[in-house]
Amino acid sequence: RATIAPYLDHHPSGLAVLGSLFGPDGWSTVGPDDITAMLSALSESFEYVIVDTPGSVNNLVAAALQSSDLIVLVTSRDVSSVKDARATVSILDSWGIPRDRVRLCINDSTHSPTVSALEVERVVGLTATATLPYDRQVEMALQTGAPVVLDAQHGKFAEGVASMAQLISGAGDEPRRRASLLSAIGLGRRAI
C-alpha cells in the first residue's frame, strides 16, 4: 500500500485515481502478479476499486478481471461494440468466470444508436443491469475535464451513473446525497 500511495491523484470530491503510466513502454515491466498484488493492496485501503480496462484483453487485463468480485461490461449500441462485448463474454466464459459476476451496461453514447437494447442483450447473452442514456453534457464534460456527475448532476447521464453505482454497491433504495462525486455515484467516501 505504501508503494502505491504516492502515485494516487486525489480529486477534491474524495476520489483517488491511479492513472495510467505514460509512454508505450509504461507497463512493460508490470506482470499479471503485479496487477493482482496492486489490486489486493488497494482493496485493503478502499471499499471500492474500479479498474477501467482497455477494450482489448491481454495478460494484465486478464489478471484484473479474474481477481474482480464484479465485472461491469460496458458496450454501446453499435454493431462493432456489441460484437466485441459478445467476444468478451465468451472469453470470460472460457476462464470459468460465473455469469452472476458479470453485469451488462449499455452506454447510449450517440443520439442515434444502430442496435436496439433488446438486440444487444440477445447477442451478448446478458440482461442489461444498467443503461447510461445519451446526454449532450457528456461531450462537454469530456472537453472540459469536469466530471459530468458533478458538473451536470441532474443530467440524464449523471442519473444513469448514479443508478448503476447503486445497483453495483447494493445501496438500492438509500437516498442519494449530492455532496461529492462519490456520493453522486452512490459509492460513499472510499473509492479508487
C-alpha positions as CSV (number, residue, x, y, z in Angstrom):
1,R,0.0,0.0,0.0
2,A,2.8,2.4,0.9
3,T,4.3,1.8,-2.5
4,I,1.1,2.7,-4.4
5,A,0.1,5.7,-2.3
6,P,2.5,8.3,-3.8
7,Y,1.1,7.5,-7.3
8,L,-2.6,8.3,-6.4
9,D,-4.1,11.5,-7.5
10,H,-6.8,12.8,-5.2
11,H,-9.8,14.7,-6.5
12,P,-11.5,17.3,-4.3
13,S,-14.6,15.0,-4.2
14,G,-12.7,12.3,-2.3
15,L,-12.0,10.1,-5.3
16,A,-8.4,8.7,-5.6
17,V,-7.2,7.8,-9.0
18,L,-4.2,5.7,-10.0
19,G,-3.6,6.9,-13.5
20,S,-2.1,5.1,-16.5
21,L,1.6,5.1,-16.9
22,F,2.9,7.3,-19.7
23,G,4.5,6.1,-22.8
24,P,4.2,2.9,-24.8
25,D,6.5,1.0,-22.5
26,G,5.0,2.2,-19.3
27,W,3.5,-1.1,-18.4
28,S,6.3,-3.3,-19.9
29,T,7.8,-4.2,-16.5
30,V,4.4,-4.9,-14.9
31,G,3.2,-8.5,-14.9
32,P,-0.1,-10.2,-14.0
33,D,1.1,-11.0,-10.5
34,D,1.9,-7.3,-10.0
35,I,-1.7,-6.3,-11.1
36,T,-3.2,-8.9,-8.7
37,A,-0.9,-7.6,-5.8
38,M,-1.7,-4.0,-6.6
39,L,-5.5,-4.6,-6.6
40,S,-5.2,-6.6,-3.4
41,A,-3.3,-3.7,-1.7
42,L,-5.8,-1.1,-3.0
43,S,-8.7,-3.2,-1.7
44,E,-7.3,-3.0,1.8
45,S,-7.5,0.8,1.7
46,F,-10.6,1.4,-0.4
47,E,-14.1,0.0,-0.2
48,Y,-14.4,0.0,-4.0
49,V,-11.6,-0.4,-6.5
50,I,-12.7,0.3,-10.0
51,V,-10.5,-0.7,-12.9
52,D,-11.1,0.9,-16.3
53,T,-9.6,-1.6,-18.7
54,P,-9.0,-1.1,-22.4
55,G,-11.2,-2.8,-25.0
56,S,-8.7,-5.5,-25.7
57,V,-7.7,-8.4,-23.5
58,N,-4.1,-9.0,-22.6
59,N,-2.5,-10.8,-19.6
60,L,-2.7,-7.7,-17.4
61,V,-6.4,-7.2,-18.2
62,A,-7.0,-10.9,-17.6
63,A,-5.4,-10.6,-14.2
64,A,-7.6,-7.7,-13.3
65,L,-10.8,-9.3,-14.5
66,Q,-10.0,-12.7,-12.9
67,S,-9.4,-11.1,-9.5
68,S,-12.5,-8.9,-9.6
69,D,-15.6,-9.5,-7.5
70,L,-17.8,-7.9,-10.1
71,I,-17.2,-7.1,-13.8
72,V,-19.3,-4.4,-15.5
73,L,-19.2,-4.9,-19.2
74,V,-19.9,-1.6,-20.9
75,T,-21.0,-1.6,-24.5
76,S,-22.5,1.0,-26.8
77,R,-25.3,0.3,-29.2
78,D,-23.3,-0.1,-32.4
79,V,-22.6,-3.3,-34.2
80,S,-18.8,-3.4,-33.6
81,S,-19.2,-2.7,-29.9
82,V,-21.8,-5.4,-29.5
83,K,-19.7,-7.9,-31.3
84,D,-16.7,-7.0,-29.0
85,A,-19.0,-7.4,-26.0
86,R,-20.1,-10.9,-27.1
87,A,-16.4,-11.9,-27.7
88,T,-15.6,-10.6,-24.2
89,V,-18.4,-12.7,-22.6
90,S,-17.0,-15.8,-24.5
91,I,-13.6,-15.1,-23.1
92,L,-15.0,-14.7,-19.5
93,D,-16.9,-18.0,-20.0
94,S,-13.7,-19.7,-21.1
95,W,-12.0,-18.6,-18.0
96,G,-14.8,-20.0,-15.9
97,I,-16.0,-16.7,-14.6
98,P,-19.6,-17.2,-13.5
99,R,-22.1,-15.1,-15.3
100,D,-23.5,-13.8,-12.0
101,R,-20.2,-11.8,-11.6
102,V,-20.8,-10.0,-14.9
103,R,-23.2,-7.1,-15.3
104,L,-24.0,-5.6,-18.7
105,C,-24.3,-1.8,-19.0
106,I,-25.5,-0.2,-22.2
107,N,-23.9,3.2,-22.9
108,D,-26.1,5.1,-25.3
109,S,-23.2,7.2,-26.4
110,T,-24.8,8.6,-29.6
111,H,-28.1,10.2,-30.3
112,S,-28.9,7.6,-33.0
113,P,-27.9,4.1,-31.8
114,T,-28.0,1.5,-34.6
115,V,-28.8,-1.6,-32.4
116,S,-31.8,-1.9,-30.0
117,A,-31.2,-2.6,-26.4
118,L,-33.1,-5.9,-26.7
119,E,-30.8,-6.9,-29.6
120,V,-27.7,-6.0,-27.5
121,E,-28.9,-8.3,-24.7
122,R,-29.8,-11.1,-27.1
123,V,-26.4,-11.0,-28.9
124,V,-24.3,-10.5,-25.8
125,G,-26.2,-13.1,-23.8
126,L,-26.8,-11.0,-20.7
127,T,-29.6,-8.8,-19.5
128,A,-28.7,-5.2,-19.1
129,T,-28.4,-4.2,-15.5
130,A,-28.0,-0.5,-16.3
131,T,-28.3,1.9,-19.2
132,L,-26.4,5.2,-19.5
133,P,-28.6,7.4,-21.6
134,Y,-27.3,9.7,-24.3
135,D,-26.7,13.2,-22.9
136,R,-25.1,16.1,-24.7
137,Q,-23.5,17.2,-21.5
138,V,-21.1,14.2,-21.6
139,E,-19.4,15.6,-24.7
140,M,-18.9,19.0,-23.0
141,A,-17.6,17.3,-19.9
142,L,-15.0,15.4,-22.0
143,Q,-13.8,18.6,-23.4
144,T,-13.5,20.5,-20.1
145,G,-12.3,17.6,-17.9
146,A,-15.1,18.2,-15.4
147,P,-16.8,15.1,-14.1
148,V,-20.3,15.0,-15.6
149,V,-21.7,13.7,-12.3
150,L,-20.6,16.9,-10.6
151,D,-20.9,19.4,-13.4
152,A,-24.3,18.2,-14.6
153,Q,-25.7,16.3,-11.6
154,H,-29.3,16.4,-12.7
155,G,-28.5,15.3,-16.3
156,K,-29.7,12.0,-17.7
157,F,-26.2,10.5,-17.9
158,A,-25.3,11.5,-14.3
159,E,-28.6,10.0,-13.1
160,G,-27.8,6.8,-15.1
161,V,-24.3,6.6,-13.5
162,A,-25.8,7.1,-10.0
163,S,-28.4,4.3,-10.7
164,M,-25.7,2.0,-11.9
165,A,-23.5,2.7,-8.9
166,Q,-26.4,2.0,-6.6
167,L,-27.0,-1.4,-8.3
168,I,-23.4,-2.3,-8.1
169,S,-22.9,-1.2,-4.5
170,G,-26.1,-2.7,-3.2
171,A,-27.2,0.7,-2.0
172,G,-30.6,0.1,-3.6
173,D,-33.2,2.5,-2.1
174,E,-30.9,4.5,0.1
175,P,-31.3,8.2,-0.6
176,R,-28.6,9.7,-2.8
177,R,-26.6,12.6,-1.5
178,R,-25.1,15.1,-3.9
179,A,-22.3,16.3,-1.6
180,S,-19.5,14.7,-3.6
181,L,-18.6,12.8,-6.8
182,L,-18.6,9.6,-4.7
183,S,-21.9,10.1,-3.2
184,A,-23.3,11.3,-6.5
185,I,-22.5,7.9,-8.0
186,G,-23.6,6.0,-4.9
187,L,-20.1,4.9,-3.7
188,G,-19.8,6.7,-0.4
189,R,-16.3,8.1,0.5
190,R,-13.9,5.3,-0.3
191,A,-13.3,4.5,-3.9
192,I,-10.5,4.4,-6.4
